[in-house]
Amino acid sequence: METPREILKRHGLHAKHSWGQNFLGDEGALQEIAEALELRKDEPVVELGPGLGHLTRFLAATGARVTAVEKDRDMLAVLEKEAIPGVRVVSGNAATVEFAEVAGAPEVAVVGNLPYHLTSPILFRVLEQRAHVSRAVFTLQKEVVERLAAEPGTRDYGLLSVLLGLYFDVEHLFTLEAHLFHPPPKVDSAVVRLTRLKAPRAPLVSEERFIRVVKAGFAQRRKTLFNSLKSDKSLATPEQWAKALETAGIDPMRRAETLAPAEFAALERALGSVG
């Protein structure tokens, strides 16, 4: 298989730094990523930002139905010329695409080597569309993967750890050193797998309020949970926060990073009963 450098040269192109383009061409790593999805024959899979088509080839080799969503016109031209069998190439923005709709299927797997600046928007899209996403495997900045997979009580545990953790099993699979990419990024990357749970770890009354509660909890990490929460006066009064914490059985002197997703869910439900 040609390297990213060779394909770019053949098409008279260069990686675009402003687009966050770092192409993975290591065959061993690409094979591992494709295997991590555990794709079945004819299963629909959406690849976000396929770039030069390196991972796309490994996905197609599984027999899955691959829809490759690419925004960069130059990369679209490359993919069309390469004409990888079993792959449908679609022009689209990875941060706004409707995964199931673009694949023409009720449920899909999602995969991609994501530009670092699009990580959060795409992860929130996965959360929003989780009813249609059975699992996802993403290559992200290593530090971000460590945060996503962090356990409660650890320094890396945060907003997305909680939000994803309520609905998905989150696994840090393996690290990819910077030299495996062209051009090499300044930091190492890692691969994360999100597997949707059959049911959330805990029920909610309002998902929108749950997200606001978690954001308020982490707004001022150095403060106690109660002091951080009460800074959001638009969500509840200090008295309501105190009552909700009591109802949920959560010590107000704890800090947000010690609460498991199910405890944040209990707080959201309790807040609904005191509002």
Secondary structure as GFF3:
##gff-version 3
##sequence-region A 1 275
A	DSSP	alpha_helix	4	10	.	.	.	ID=ss1
A	DSSP	three_ten_helix	17	19	.	.	.	ID=ss2
A	DSSP	beta_strand	23	24	.	.	.	ID=ss3
A	DSSP	alpha_helix	27	37	.	.	.	ID=ss4
A	DSSP	beta_strand	44	48	.	.	.	ID=ss5
A	DSSP	alpha_helix	54	60	.	.	.	ID=ss6
A	DSSP	beta_strand	65	70	.	.	.	ID=ss7
A	DSSP	alpha_helix	73	82	.	.	.	ID=ss8
A	DSSP	beta_strand	87	91	.	.	.	ID=ss9
A	DSSP	alpha_helix	99	103	.	.	.	ID=ss10
A	DSSP	beta_strand	108	113	.	.	.	ID=ss11
A	DSSP	three_ten_helix	116	118	.	.	.	ID=ss12
A	DSSP	alpha_helix	119	128	.	.	.	ID=ss13
A	DSSP	three_ten_helix	130	132	.	.	.	ID=ss14
A	DSSP	beta_strand	133	141	.	.	.	ID=ss15
A	DSSP	alpha_helix	142	148	.	.	.	ID=ss16
A	DSSP	alpha_helix	159	167	.	.	.	ID=ss17
A	DSSP	beta_strand	168	176	.	.	.	ID=ss18
A	DSSP	three_ten_helix	178	180	.	.	.	ID=ss19
A	DSSP	beta_strand	181	182	.	.	.	ID=ss20
A	DSSP	beta_strand	189	196	.	.	.	ID=ss21
A	DSSP	alpha_helix	207	218	.	.	.	ID=ss22
A	DSSP	alpha_helix	225	229	.	.	.	ID=ss23
A	DSSP	alpha_helix	238	248	.	.	.	ID=ss24
A	DSSP	three_ten_helix	256	258	.	.	.	ID=ss25
A	DSSP	alpha_helix	261	274	.	.	.	ID=ss26
###
